[in-house]
Amino acid sequence: MVIKTDRSDKAEIKKFFLIISGHQQRWSRALPGAILIPQALLVVADCKLLPGFACTQPVEENKMEVKEAIAGRLSIRRYAKSSIPPDHMETLFRAAQLAPSANNGQNWEFIFVGDAELKQRLVGACSNQSFVGNCTYFIAGVADPRQKWHMVDITIAFTNFTLQAADLGYGTCWIGAFEENRVKEILGVPDERKVVICMTFGAPEGRHVPRGRKAIDEFIYLNHYGRRWRHNEP
């Protein structure tokens, strides 16, 4: 994948980096006025692409409405063996990149783990949930815990990712049951960073049925706790 820019100063993309099996690899210059992105596990790290940077690969037009993506998002625990096209990955990265955050701090980093051996090691660090090893990518959401709203910001970014994944026909599952220290050790996460939440991602296998939901009037209130919502009331 190639990102082209006419800007002579490429400081805006220095915060992008790759993590492969826990090791960082810097971008390498491929062409004058271009940056070559190797096809590997990508981490969106405080990415702040400005207007003027444009990817040469086309992104397919989204046809699903937001409400359909929300309704179609399910927690998927069975994944088919498949690869994800680069243009789909780019669209997904962009969805996370565009998430709102406190003071636009964009306090998030995502490690996409596609290595089969690493995923199997992560199974044990995630309460032996076997589907962690069967997904296309296991994603670790990393943030700087010194920033007050780090848990909120990265959750919003991950939510954008899940809805975009549903739009493209992929499945995700939030992973909260994990041993943070083991995940950090396996993936080489620095001590000063926190693994806030994890996720599995890939193409769903088989049929998945939506689970029941509470009635709206059980959790939506008007003006005071416990006062049920009524239309046309102030």
VMD Tcl script that draws the C-alpha trace (Angstrom):
set ca {
  {0.00 0.00 0.00}
  {1.37 3.43 -0.92}
  {0.43 6.76 0.60}
  {1.26 9.69 -1.66}
  {1.85 13.24 -0.53}
  {3.14 16.42 -2.07}
  {4.27 17.65 1.32}
  {8.01 17.85 1.78}
  {7.63 17.61 5.55}
  {6.35 14.15 6.47}
  {6.42 14.70 10.22}
  {2.68 14.08 10.34}
  {3.14 10.38 9.56}
  {6.12 9.68 11.81}
  {3.75 8.40 14.47}
  {2.72 5.54 12.22}
  {4.64 2.33 12.85}
  {4.37 -1.40 12.35}
  {4.44 -4.02 15.04}
  {5.29 -7.51 13.89}
  {5.54 -10.12 16.60}
  {6.05 -7.38 19.14}
  {8.83 -5.53 17.27}
  {8.50 -2.09 15.70}
  {9.44 -1.47 12.09}
  {9.62 2.06 10.73}
  {8.18 3.10 7.40}
  {10.63 3.00 4.49}
  {10.67 5.50 1.67}
  {9.83 3.83 -1.65}
  {9.36 6.66 -4.16}
  {9.94 10.42 -4.19}
  {6.93 11.93 -2.49}
  {5.61 8.54 -1.34}
  {5.81 6.28 1.67}
  {5.65 2.52 1.22}
  {3.64 0.63 3.82}
  {4.72 -3.04 3.95}
  {1.90 -5.55 4.00}
  {2.14 -6.61 7.62}
  {0.42 -6.13 10.94}
  {-0.54 -2.48 11.15}
  {-0.87 -0.40 14.27}
  {-2.76 2.87 14.06}
  {-0.70 4.85 16.55}
  {-1.99 8.33 17.32}
  {-2.46 8.66 13.59}
  {-3.29 12.16 12.40}
  {-3.38 12.08 8.60}
  {-4.11 15.58 7.38}
  {-5.75 16.69 4.12}
  {-3.08 16.38 1.46}
  {-2.35 12.75 2.23}
  {-4.26 10.38 -0.01}
  {-4.05 6.62 -0.41}
  {-3.76 5.32 -3.94}
  {-5.98 2.30 -3.27}
  {-9.71 2.77 -3.86}
  {-12.05 2.20 -0.95}
  {-15.31 0.55 -1.84}
  {-18.42 2.61 -1.37}
  {-20.35 1.93 1.81}
  {-23.91 0.89 1.09}
  {-25.14 -0.02 4.56}
  {-26.94 2.55 6.68}
  {-25.65 3.21 10.18}
  {-28.72 1.65 11.78}
  {-28.17 -1.53 9.76}
  {-24.55 -1.75 10.86}
  {-25.59 -1.29 14.48}
  {-28.29 -3.95 14.21}
  {-26.01 -6.30 12.28}
  {-23.09 -6.16 14.69}
  {-22.93 -9.39 16.68}
  {-20.34 -10.90 19.01}
  {-18.73 -13.47 16.73}
  {-16.88 -16.41 18.23}
  {-16.58 -18.63 15.15}
  {-14.37 -17.44 12.33}
  {-13.69 -18.75 8.84}
  {-10.13 -19.04 7.59}
  {-9.78 -16.04 5.34}
  {-7.61 -13.04 4.58}
  {-8.82 -9.46 4.63}
  {-8.28 -7.38 1.45}
  {-5.92 -4.42 1.96}
  {-8.58 -1.89 0.93}
  {-10.93 -3.25 3.60}
  {-8.21 -2.99 6.23}
  {-7.55 0.58 5.17}
  {-11.25 1.42 5.53}
  {-11.29 -0.14 8.99}
  {-8.17 1.75 10.09}
  {-9.76 4.96 8.88}
  {-12.90 4.26 10.92}
  {-10.82 3.99 14.09}
  {-8.79 7.04 13.13}
  {-11.90 9.21 12.81}
  {-13.23 8.46 16.30}
  {-13.75 11.43 18.63}
  {-11.53 11.74 21.69}
  {-10.92 14.05 24.63}
  {-9.21 17.22 23.36}
  {-8.61 15.31 20.13}
  {-5.81 13.50 21.93}
  {-6.38 10.31 19.91}
  {-4.92 8.28 22.75}
  {-5.01 4.87 21.13}
  {-2.73 2.28 19.56}
  {-3.92 -1.01 18.09}
  {-1.80 -4.13 17.66}
  {-3.21 -6.44 15.00}
  {-1.94 -9.96 15.64}
  {-2.15 -12.28 12.66}
  {0.70 -14.63 13.56}
  {-0.77 -18.07 14.36}
  {1.77 -18.90 17.08}
  {1.22 -15.59 18.85}
  {-2.54 -16.03 18.73}
  {-2.26 -19.45 20.32}
  {-0.16 -17.99 23.12}
  {-2.80 -15.30 23.60}
  {-5.50 -17.95 24.07}
  {-3.99 -18.80 27.45}
  {-3.77 -15.13 28.36}
  {-7.47 -14.68 27.52}
  {-9.10 -17.22 29.85}
  {-8.54 -20.02 27.32}
  {-11.12 -18.66 24.91}
  {-10.28 -20.82 21.90}
  {-11.70 -18.46 19.27}
  {-8.90 -16.03 20.11}
  {-6.62 -18.41 18.24}
  {-9.02 -18.91 15.31}
  {-9.81 -15.32 14.34}
  {-8.03 -13.60 11.46}
  {-6.67 -10.88 13.72}
  {-6.54 -10.54 17.49}
  {-6.46 -6.84 18.32}
  {-4.99 -5.37 21.48}
  {-6.11 -1.83 22.27}
  {-3.29 0.09 23.94}
  {-3.40 3.55 25.53}
  {-1.45 5.90 27.77}
  {-3.13 5.54 31.19}
  {-1.79 8.90 32.33}
  {-4.44 10.59 30.21}
  {-7.72 10.83 32.11}
  {-10.15 9.57 29.47}
  {-7.96 6.82 28.02}
  {-10.50 4.05 28.62}
  {-13.32 6.04 27.04}
  {-11.40 7.23 23.99}
  {-10.09 3.84 22.93}
  {-13.52 2.28 23.44}
  {-15.06 4.83 21.08}
  {-12.38 4.08 18.46}
  {-12.96 0.35 18.83}
  {-16.72 0.89 18.48}
  {-16.15 2.71 15.19}
  {-14.08 -0.27 14.10}
  {-16.79 -2.80 14.99}
  {-19.49 -0.92 13.08}
  {-17.28 -0.54 10.02}
  {-16.47 -4.24 10.25}
  {-20.19 -5.09 10.31}
  {-20.72 -2.84 7.31}
  {-18.06 -4.77 5.37}
  {-19.47 -8.16 6.43}
  {-16.92 -9.05 9.11}
  {-17.38 -10.06 12.72}
  {-15.82 -8.90 15.97}
  {-15.98 -9.84 19.62}
  {-14.89 -7.69 22.55}
  {-12.45 -9.45 24.88}
  {-12.43 -8.23 28.47}
  {-11.31 -11.45 30.12}
  {-7.54 -11.29 29.71}
  {-4.43 -11.08 31.85}
  {-2.96 -7.74 30.94}
  {0.60 -8.48 32.01}
  {0.71 -11.66 29.93}
  {-0.72 -9.89 26.88}
  {1.82 -7.10 27.29}
  {4.67 -9.61 27.58}
  {3.59 -11.58 24.51}
  {3.15 -8.47 22.36}
  {6.04 -6.42 23.69}
  {3.89 -3.57 25.02}
  {5.94 -1.01 27.00}
  {5.46 -0.85 30.77}
  {4.10 2.70 30.63}
  {1.27 1.67 28.31}
  {-1.96 -0.08 29.30}
  {-3.80 -2.78 27.36}
  {-7.32 -1.47 27.91}
  {-9.43 -3.88 25.89}
  {-8.94 -6.57 23.25}
  {-10.98 -7.82 20.33}
  {-11.16 -10.64 17.81}
  {-11.84 -9.89 14.16}
  {-12.44 -11.85 10.98}
  {-14.98 -13.35 8.60}
  {-17.83 -15.08 10.48}
  {-18.34 -18.79 10.06}
  {-21.78 -20.36 10.29}
  {-25.00 -18.76 11.46}
  {-25.08 -16.36 14.38}
  {-28.34 -15.43 16.09}
  {-28.82 -12.04 17.83}
  {-29.37 -12.25 21.58}
  {-32.32 -10.70 23.38}
  {-32.31 -7.09 24.47}
  {-33.90 -5.20 27.35}
  {-37.01 -3.19 26.59}
  {-36.13 0.45 25.93}
  {-38.23 1.72 28.80}
  {-36.09 -0.32 31.19}
  {-33.04 1.91 30.71}
  {-34.09 5.20 29.09}
  {-35.24 7.87 31.55}
  {-36.45 11.45 31.21}
  {-35.12 14.21 33.51}
  {-34.81 11.94 36.59}
  {-33.53 8.44 37.27}
  {-36.34 5.92 36.99}
  {-38.79 8.27 35.25}
  {-39.66 6.51 32.02}
  {-39.31 8.28 28.73}
  {-42.45 9.81 27.32}
  {-42.61 11.38 23.88}
  {-43.68 15.03 23.67}
  {-42.83 15.68 27.30}
  {-40.33 18.43 28.24}
}
mol new
graphics top color blue
foreach p $ca { graphics top sphere $p radius 0.5 }
foreach p [lrange $ca 0 end-1] q [lrange $ca 1 end] { graphics top cylinder $p $q radius 0.2 }
display resetview
